[in-house]
Amino acid sequence: MGLVHRVLRDPAQSEEVVRDVLLEVWRTSGRFEPRRGSAMTWIMTLAHRRAVDRVRSSRAGADRERSGAAEPRGLPFDEVTDQAETHME
């Protein structure tokens, strides 16, 4: 929890990520290879990666919102329609 909280700095998101990591550990425990390192190292690596993924996802979402807000909202002006309406009048 401490590692995840240091990366995310949000208690609610930290709890969510830790829960997801514990579920992942439970489901994928067969992939753990003791010869490659301790169980704690494996779990901490999963937690850190998941926390970093959450930060990247949040930033990408914020960037999408910012770029969407920067785009003009109205319909573009159509000169041809304007000229046709003028001629019809």
URQUI-V969606 format. One record per residue. N is the residue number from 0. SS is DSSP state (H for helix, E for strand, L for the rest). BURIAL is b if it has 16 or more other ideal C-beta (glycine too) atoms within 10 Angstrom, else e. Layout:
# URQUI-V969606
n->(N & N)
ss->(SS & SS)
burial->(BURIAL & BURIAL)
This chain:
# URQUI-V969606
n->(0 & 1 & 2 & 3 & 4 & 5 & 6 & 7 & 8 & 9 & 10 & 11 & 12 & 13 & 14 & 15 & 16 & 17 & 18 & 19 & 20 & 21 & 22 & 23 & 24 & 25 & 26 & 27 & 28 & 29 & 30 & 31 & 32 & 33 & 34 & 35 & 36 & 37 & 38 & 39 & 40 & 41 & 42 & 43 & 44 & 45 & 46 & 47 & 48 & 49 & 50 & 51 & 52 & 53 & 54 & 55 & 56 & 57 & 58 & 59 & 60 & 61 & 62 & 63 & 64 & 65 & 66 & 67 & 68 & 69 & 70 & 71 & 72 & 73 & 74 & 75 & 76 & 77 & 78 & 79 & 80 & 81 & 82 & 83 & 84 & 85 & 86 & 87 & 88)
ss->(L & H & H & H & H & H & H & H & L & L & H & H & H & H & H & H & H & H & H & H & H & H & H & H & H & H & H & L & H & H & H & L & L & H & H & H & L & L & H & H & H & H & H & H & H & H & H & H & H & H & H & H & H & H & H & H & H & H & H & H & H & H & H & H & H & H & H & H & H & H & L & L & L & L & L & L & L & L & H & H & H & H & H & H & H & H & H & H & L)
burial->(e & e & b & b & b & e & b & b & e & e & e & e & b & b & e & e & b & b & e & b & b & e & e & e & b & e & e & e & e & e & e & e & e & e & e & e & e & e & e & e & e & b & b & b & e & b & b & b & e & b & b & e & e & b & e & e & e & e & e & e & e & e & e & e & e & e & e & e & e & e & e & e & e & e & e & e & e & e & e & e & e & e & e & e & e & e & e & e & e)
